[in-house]
């Protein structure tokens, strides 16, 4: 789509009657359709899903680590109690 933009300019003397300068300029602008960016809602959903998945993985690893330490200590205490009896 082509648009025409015109600008008229005047310079008037201090008395307000005499035109010192007069000019005009015209431009032809070629306007193209605006390309819209990627939908922000989709980007936000992907970010939220990624965050939730990372949190779940982190919690699973944390629980496994805790279970290994807890089970090891429990077995050690159980063996000591059995040996003392």
Backbone bond lengths (Angstrom), bond angles and torsions (degrees), N, CA, C in turn:
res aa  C-N    CA-C-N  psi(-1)  N-CA   C-N-CA  omega(-1)  CA-C   N-CA-C  phi
1 X - - - 1.429 - - 1.535 107.44 -
2 X 1.314 116.80 134.12 1.460 121.63 -179.54 1.522 108.60 -110.99
3 X 1.330 115.28 130.76 1.469 122.22 178.85 1.524 108.58 -117.82
4 X 1.313 116.90 147.12 1.452 122.68 178.43 1.525 108.68 -107.59
5 X 1.319 116.72 128.50 1.459 122.52 179.89 1.531 107.51 -121.04
6 X 1.320 116.97 123.02 1.468 121.36 -178.64 1.517 110.46 -118.79
7 X 1.324 115.25 145.16 1.464 121.09 178.70 1.529 108.13 -133.68
8 X 1.335 116.37 125.03 1.464 122.43 176.85 1.524 107.93 -109.69
9 X 1.329 116.39 133.65 1.462 118.74 -179.86 1.525 110.08 -135.21
10 X 1.337 114.24 143.26 1.462 122.17 -178.52 1.515 108.42 -133.12
11 X 1.331 114.47 146.72 1.460 120.29 169.63 1.525 106.62 -122.41
12 X 1.335 115.78 122.23 1.465 121.61 -174.79 1.528 109.12 -112.08
13 X 1.327 115.72 144.22 1.467 121.71 178.32 1.527 109.61 -65.77
14 X 1.322 116.93 164.73 1.467 121.75 -176.49 1.522 112.66 -62.79
15 X 1.316 119.10 -19.27 1.475 119.98 177.05 1.526 112.14 -76.82
16 X 1.338 117.65 -14.14 1.454 121.61 176.43 1.507 114.27 84.45
17 X 1.328 118.72 2.27 1.456 121.12 -177.20 1.526 112.73 -114.92
18 X 1.307 116.81 -35.64 1.463 121.12 -174.19 1.524 110.37 -88.21
19 X 1.331 116.90 125.90 1.472 121.87 177.20 1.519 107.39 -88.32
20 X 1.343 115.18 117.71 1.463 120.51 179.80 1.533 111.41 -86.06
21 X 1.319 115.76 -36.45 1.463 119.95 -177.00 1.512 108.74 -146.02
22 X 1.299 115.90 140.64 1.462 121.15 176.62 1.518 107.34 -140.27
23 X 1.302 116.22 134.02 1.460 119.49 179.93 1.514 111.72 -154.00
24 X 1.297 114.94 161.48 1.465 119.62 176.56 1.527 108.11 -145.94
25 X 1.290 113.36 150.07 1.456 120.46 179.17 1.516 107.64 -138.01
26 X 1.316 115.31 140.01 1.468 120.08 176.83 1.524 108.89 -128.20
27 X 1.303 114.29 141.31 1.455 120.78 177.97 1.521 109.18 -126.68
28 X 1.304 115.16 140.53 1.465 119.70 171.00 1.521 106.63 -102.05
29 X 1.307 114.74 122.04 1.464 120.86 -179.28 1.514 109.76 -108.23
30 X 1.295 114.72 132.31 1.454 119.68 175.19 1.528 107.34 -99.02
31 X 1.311 115.92 112.76 1.456 122.11 -175.00 1.525 108.09 -103.48
32 X 1.334 114.54 127.58 1.459 119.57 178.79 1.520 109.60 -110.77
33 X 1.312 114.70 161.60 1.452 120.89 -179.35 1.528 109.91 -63.77
34 X 1.320 115.73 137.72 1.451 122.11 -179.54 1.529 109.75 -73.86
35 X 1.331 116.17 129.70 1.462 120.72 176.95 1.519 107.50 -89.08
36 X 1.318 115.62 119.47 1.460 120.55 -177.95 1.525 110.72 -81.18
37 X 1.336 117.53 145.29 1.464 120.34 178.49 1.533 111.21 -70.81
38 X 1.311 115.22 171.43 1.466 121.93 178.78 1.524 108.82 -60.49
39 X 1.311 115.80 145.40 1.461 121.93 -179.06 1.531 110.27 -58.55
40 X 1.336 116.41 122.20 1.460 121.36 -179.00 1.527 111.85 -67.31
41 X 1.322 117.38 -30.46 1.465 120.31 -179.28 1.526 110.03 -63.37
42 X 1.332 117.07 -40.12 1.463 120.56 178.48 1.519 110.48 -64.38
43 X 1.320 117.42 -42.99 1.463 121.93 179.10 1.529 110.20 -62.10
44 X 1.318 117.07 -41.19 1.464 120.53 179.27 1.523 111.04 -65.60
45 X 1.327 117.21 -41.71 1.470 120.28 179.16 1.522 110.70 -62.04
46 X 1.333 116.83 -43.54 1.466 120.47 179.31 1.525 109.80 -62.00
47 X 1.325 117.43 -41.34 1.464 121.45 178.95 1.515 112.25 -63.96
48 X 1.324 117.16 -42.09 1.468 121.10 179.71 1.522 110.67 -65.88
49 X 1.332 116.95 -44.72 1.467 120.63 179.35 1.522 110.61 -62.56
50 X 1.323 117.56 -42.31 1.463 120.95 178.59 1.527 110.86 -62.41
51 X 1.323 116.38 -43.13 1.466 120.38 179.24 1.521 112.37 -62.69
52 X 1.328 116.34 -42.18 1.472 120.07 179.15 1.525 110.58 -64.67
53 X 1.326 117.09 -44.21 1.468 120.34 179.22 1.526 111.37 -62.40
54 X 1.314 117.73 -42.24 1.466 120.10 177.94 1.528 111.11 -64.26
55 X 1.323 117.66 -38.82 1.465 120.66 178.21 1.528 110.93 -64.44
56 X 1.320 117.43 -41.10 1.469 121.09 179.06 1.533 110.22 -64.12
57 X 1.326 116.87 -45.62 1.473 120.35 178.86 1.524 110.24 -60.91
58 X 1.337 117.25 -43.59 1.455 121.12 179.02 1.528 111.21 -60.98
59 X 1.333 117.28 -43.91 1.467 120.44 179.53 1.523 111.74 -65.02
60 X 1.329 117.93 -40.34 1.468 120.93 178.09 1.521 110.41 -61.37
61 X 1.322 117.24 -45.76 1.465 120.44 179.02 1.519 111.58 -64.09
62 X 1.324 117.01 -38.85 1.459 121.06 179.10 1.526 111.31 -65.97
63 X 1.318 117.58 -42.37 1.465 121.90 179.65 1.523 110.14 -65.42
64 X 1.316 117.46 -43.44 1.473 120.06 178.84 1.521 111.10 -61.34
65 X 1.317 116.33 -41.73 1.466 119.60 179.80 1.527 110.00 -64.20
66 X 1.339 116.28 -42.96 1.456 120.78 179.41 1.533 110.60 -63.79
67 X 1.345 116.68 -42.47 1.464 120.09 -179.49 1.517 111.59 -62.89
68 X 1.327 117.28 -41.29 1.466 120.17 179.64 1.524 110.80 -61.61
69 X 1.328 117.35 -44.69 1.463 120.37 179.42 1.526 110.82 -66.67
70 X 1.312 117.70 -42.64 1.454 122.47 -177.22 1.528 110.64 -66.40
71 X 1.343 116.03 -45.01 1.462 120.35 -179.68 1.523 110.25 -64.86
72 X 1.319 118.04 -40.60 1.464 121.89 179.55 1.530 110.33 -62.24
73 X 1.344 117.45 -44.70 1.462 121.14 179.21 1.525 110.74 -67.28
74 X 1.323 116.72 -40.03 1.464 119.96 -179.55 1.515 110.90 -63.90
75 X 1.334 117.36 -43.13 1.457 120.88 179.09 1.517 111.29 -64.67
76 X 1.330 116.35 -39.36 1.462 120.37 179.06 1.526 109.88 -63.44
77 X 1.313 118.18 -45.37 1.469 121.81 179.45 1.517 109.93 -65.14
78 X 1.330 117.45 -41.67 1.463 121.16 180.00 1.534 110.97 -62.54
79 X 1.325 117.56 -42.79 1.462 121.70 -179.99 1.520 109.87 -65.56
80 X 1.327 118.42 -41.37 1.468 121.92 178.45 1.516 110.95 -63.72
81 X 1.317 117.98 -42.41 1.465 121.04 179.15 1.515 110.07 -64.46
82 X 1.323 118.38 -41.14 1.459 121.85 -179.96 1.531 110.88 -66.06
83 X 1.326 115.58 -38.89 1.463 119.08 179.58 1.516 111.95 -69.09
84 X 1.301 117.99 -31.99 1.458 121.22 179.90 1.521 112.45 -75.55
85 X 1.272 119.09 -22.81 1.477 122.17 -179.30 1.463 109.87 -85.72
